[in-house]
Amino acid sequence: MSEVLSIVLGGGKGTRLFPLTQARAKPAVPFGGKYRLVDIPLSNCINANLRQIYVLTQFNSASLNLHIAQTYIFDTFSKGFVEILAAEQTFEHTSWFEGTADAIRKNFIHFRTQDPSYYLILSGDQLYRMDLRDFITKHRESGAAITIACTTVSREEASQLGILKVNKSSAITEFMEKPGPDKDIQDYKVPPELKRDKNGRDEYMASMGIYVFNAAAMEECLANELTDFGKEIIPQSINKLKVNAYIFNGYWEDIGTIKSFYQANLELTSLRPRFDIYDEDMPIYTHVRALPPSKMNFSNMNQSLAAEGCIITNASIANSIVGVRTTIESGASLNGVICMGADYYETEEEKKINEEKRVPNIGIGKGSIIKGAIIDKNACIGEGCRIGIDNISRVDGNYGHYYIVDGIIVIPKNIVLYPGTVI
């Protein structure tokens, strides 16, 4: 594993996850009450003893930099590191990253100093748990120049993914990037023996956006002006190099939209979630906050998760996630809510100032009822607010102090909703 250099692609502006990406990079978006999206690929690497890791980003990277600096600290004897590489101007390159392949190309000056034999390319916005050691071992044994991790998906899911054909030797023979909902891709259907879902819902083999390249193959593939792996590099490589598929049969979710983010979070609260955050053999690492245990005062919680440091009083919470340091006051009710929590506790003096200014405290105020919403960090929800309860037309758009995306109400970070607000 010491011959492998891991690279996590932080993505671009993250427009599909807006407004959660309004003030942070996509990999820094909070997830599961206490984690951030970037913790998923980084934890997969660390669990596979892959300790030389770069994270590439160029938008709103301040909170991501801080999270990684505070979390992923290796001892001086391990030679391990997790380092942010933001887009930079050099004498050779003066532009921003133009795509996934362009981001790798512009950072070769940093990568070559590690003298890797293999490059492992990961995405910063996916939810999965993979044995990357097996992935890399299978790549070595196959003699392929490139191996692509792939999984079976439905026709609807295939619209926004890279779809490929695989022969009996696991070689990829054809590749199509994001065919859309209307294009005829019947020829790309997988053989019945490769389907995970025997009812036919998993019909196509899709790229997971996870690749391992031989170092020489990476240099060869990027000796041009092509900018994107899925659209350009991979289709061209199939014609001149041996490109294999690594079929992954576990849970995998591409968290690229507000809807998929919302559903993947709430799926963690189910009785038997497909993504097990309680696996001690392959844990998910994140920032250690040294917060006190969460306190529940006369409250009712059903199929919900509460991170550390929460204070919940006389509240009813169902099918929801309550993030770190969340304060929920008496009589509040949450159903299908992702509450990301707070970055700090307000002092008694700050609360007194808020009271004088008639500004609600951080958290969920008394008697507020919230359903089907995402509450970003440090939001101040006043007393008696009603969010997602009344029969409103959930038309996507920006409504000033909140957004509706994919029919889901999103309360942005640091927003204030005054008492009695109805959304």
N, C-alpha and C positions, 0 to 999 in steps of 0.2 A: 504493500500500500504506500510505501514511502516514495515509489516511482510515479505516483499519481498526483497531479495538481488539480484541485477541485475549484470550479468557477461557478458562482451563483449569479445568474442574470437578474438584476433588480428591476428590469422593465423600464418603460418610458414614463410618461406623465400619469399613467394609471387612470385614464379618463373613464373607463368603464366602472371603476370603483369610486369615482367621485360621488359625494363630497368627502368620503373617508380619506381620500388622498389629497384633500385641499391643502393641508399643512404638513404632510408627511409622505415619504416614499412608499410605494406599494408594499415592499417587504416589511415595512415598519407598522403596518396596520395591525392593531390588537386583534387577538383571536382566542377563543376559548376561555375568556375571563382573565387569563394571566399571561398568555403567550403573545408573540408576534408572528406573522406569517413566515418571516425569515428563519425562525427557530426550527421549522420543519426540515428544510434541506440541510441546515447546519447540524441538526441532531442526527439525521441519517448519516451524514459524513462522519461525525465523531463516533457514533456507534459502530461504524465500519473501520475505525482506526485511521481515518483519513484526516490528517491534521494540518495540511497545507491548503488553505482556503482563501480565495479572493471573492469579494462581493462587488459587482459592478453596478454603479448607479450614477444618475446625473440630475435627478429632480428631487427637491425637498429632502435632502439626505441628512440634515442635522440630527433629527431624532433617531434615525437609523445608526448613524455614527456613534451616538451616545450609548444606545442599547448594546451594540456590539462591543464597544470599548469597556463597558461595565460588566459584560456577561462572559465573553469568550476569552478568558485569560489562561494561557498555558504556562507551565513552569519553564524555566530557562534551559532545562536539559532535554526537553521533548522536541525541540526544533519546530514546534507547531505554532500556527498563527491563523487568525481570521482578520483579514485586512480589507478595508473599503478602498476601492479604486473608483473615484469619481471622474467624469469626463474632464479632460484637461487639454489645454493648448500646448503644442510643442512646435519645434521647427519643422517637423514632418507633417503634423496634423493640426489644423486650426479650427475644425468644425466639431460639433457635438456628435455623439454616437448616432449613426444613421440606421442602425438595426442590430440584431443579435450578433451577426458575423462581423460587422464593422466594429462593434465594441471589443470583440476578442482581438481583432487585427490591430487595433490602436493600442492595445495593452501588451503586445508581444514583448516590448522592451522590458516589461516587468516580469512576464512569465518566463522568459528564457533564462533569467538568472537562477531559477530553481532547477533548471535542466531536467524537466520531467520526461518520462517515457510515454506517459498517457495524459490526456486532458479529459477530465470528467466535467461535463456541462450540465448544470441543474437550473431549474426555474425557481424564482423566489415567491411564487404565488400558487403553490399546489399543496394539497393535503394527501399524504401517503406515508407509508412506512415500508421501506425497501431494504433488503440486504444488499448493499452496494458492493460488498466483497464478492458475493456470488456473481453479480452483474459484471464486474471487472474480470473475474476469473474466467467466466464463460467467454468474454471477449478475447482474452489472451488465447484460450484453447481453440477458438474457432479460426484463428489466423486472419480475421477480418481487419480491414483498415478502420472501419467505423461500425459501432453497434448502437442501435437505437432501441431504447426501452419502449414497449408498446403494450396496449391493452385493448380489449374489445369494447365497443361502444354501440349505442343505438344509432339509427339514421339521423335522428334529431341532433344528437350530440356530435355526430360526424360533420355537420355543417360548418362548425367553427374550429375543426381540428385538422391536422395533417393525416390523410388516409393512405394506407400502403397495402401492397400485395406481398405475400410471403410464400415462398415455395417450401417443399418438404425438407430442404436442407437449412431452413431458417434464413435463407438469403432473401433480401428485399429486391423485387424485380421492378416495381413501379411505385411512384409516390405522387400524391396530389394534395396540395395545400388548400385547406378551407374551401371545399367544393360548394358550399352554400346549400340551401334547402331544395333548390329546383333542379340542379344538375343530375343527370342520370349516371349513377355510380354502381349500377348492378354488378359490373365486372369486378368490383372490389370486395364483394361479399366474402367473408371468411368461410372455410370449410366447416361443416358441422362439428367435427372433432375438436376445433379450436374455440368453440363458443363456450362461455361461462354460463350463459343463461339459455337453457334448453327450450324456453318458450319463444325464442327468436328475437328478444329485445336487444341482444348484443350481436349485431350483424357485421360490423366492420372493424378492422384493425386500425387503431389510431396511434400516432406518435404521442408519447407523453412529454415531449420536449426535453428528454433526458438522453444525453449522448455520451459515449466514450470514444475518443479519437486516439489513434496512434499519433505521437508527436509529429512524425514526418508527414503523415496524412493531413494533419491540421495545417501545417505550413503550406503544403501543396494546395489544399482546398481554398486557402485564403490568399493565394498569390494572384489576386485579381481585385476588381473593384466591386464585387458582389457584396450586398449588405445584410442579407437575411438567410439564416440556416434553412428554415422550412420552405420558403418560397424559391430559393435559388441554390444554395450550397448542396443540400441533400439530393434534390432531383438530378443535379449534374453529376454528383459523386457516384450515384447508382450506375451510371453509364460507363465509368472508367475505373472504379475501385470496388473491392468486395465490401458490401454493406449488409450487415446481418441484423436480425431482429432478436430482441430479448423479450419474451412474452411474460408479462407480469400479471398474475391472477389475483392480486390483493386489491384492497380498496384504494381508489385514486380519484381525486376530485380536482378539477381545474378551477381555482377560485378567482375567476377573472371578472365577475360581474357582482353587483349588489345582491341579486337574487341567489346566485350560487354561494356567495359568502354567507348570506342569511341562513340558507338551508343547511349548509355544512356545519355552521355553528350549532343550530338547534338540533341537528342530528346527534350531536354529542350528548344530549340530554335524554335520548331514548333509552329504553330498558336494556337493549343490546346494541349499542352503537357499532357501526361497521369500523370506525376508527377508534381503537382502544387507547385512551390516554393513560390507562392504568397498567400498561405493560412495563414491568420492572426491568426486563432484559433489554428493551430498546426504548429508554425514556425520552421524553421531549425536554430539552434543556431550555432554560430561560433565565432572566435576571433574578437573582436571589435578593428579595426585598427586606427580609427580617421583620415582616409585619406580624401583628398578633393574630390569633385565630379569629374567625368570624363569629359574631355574637348574634344569636336569634332570640329575640324577646317576644314570646307569645305569638309566634308567626307560624304560618302554614306554607310549607314548600313541597311541591309535587313535581317530580321529574325535572329537576332544575339543578344547576351547578352554581355554587357560590365560591369565589376565590377568597384568598385570605384578606383580613383587615376590614371586613364589612360589618356594619351595624344595622340590623334589620329589626324593626319594632312593629309588632301587631299588624303585619302585612300578609297578603295572600299572593303567592308567587307560583306560577305553573308554566311548565315548558319554556323556561327562560334561563338565561345566563347572567349572573350578577358578577361584575368584574371587581378588581381590587379596589379597596377603600370605599366601596359604595355605601352611602347612607340612605336608608329607606325609612320614611317616617310612618307614624301610625295611620292605619286605615288605607294605605296605598295598595293597589292591586296591579300585578304584572302578569300578562299572558302572551307568550310568544314574543318575548322582548329580549334583545341583546343589549345589556347595559355594560358599557366598557369600563365604568368606574371613574376613578380620579387619580391624578398625579400626586396629590398631597391632601392632608387633612386641614380644614380651616380651623384656626385658633378661635378661642372664645371672643377675643378682641375683634377679629375679622367678622365673626357672626354678628356682633353688636353693631359694627359699622354697616353691615348689610341690612340689619333691621331698621336702622335709622334712615337708610336710603330706600327702604322698601324693596330690596333686592333679595330674592330667595337664596338660600344656602345651596352649596353644591350637593347634588343628590336628588332624590325623589321626595317631594313634599307631601304633607298630610292629605289623605283622601284622594290623591291623584290616581287615575285609572288609565292604564296604558296597554294597548294590544297591537301586536304585529308591527313592531318598530325597532329601530336601532338607535340607541342613545349613545352618542360619542362621549369621550372623556370630558370631565369637568363641567358637564351640562348642569344648569341650575333649573330644576323643574319645580315651580311653585305649588302651593296648596290648591287642591281641587281642580287640577288640570285634567282634561279628557283628551287622550290621544288615540286615534284609531278606533274609537268606540262608536261614535255617531255615524250614521249612514251618509258618508261623503263620497263623492266620485274621486277615486284615487288616480287622478291624471298625472302622469309624470311631469315634473317641472320644478322650478325654483320658486318657492313661495315666501322668500324673505328670510324668516327665521327657521325654516325647515325645508326639506326637499322630499319629493316623492319619486322614487326610482323603482322600476319594475313593480309598481303597486305597493312598495314598502316605504313607510314613513322613516326618514332619517333626520335625526336632530344633530346638527354638526357640533364639533368640539367647541367648548367654552360658551355655548349659546345660553341665553337667559330666557326662560318662558315664565312670564309673570302669572301670579295666582289667577285661576279661573280660565286660563287659555284653553280653547277648544280647537283641536286639529282633526 
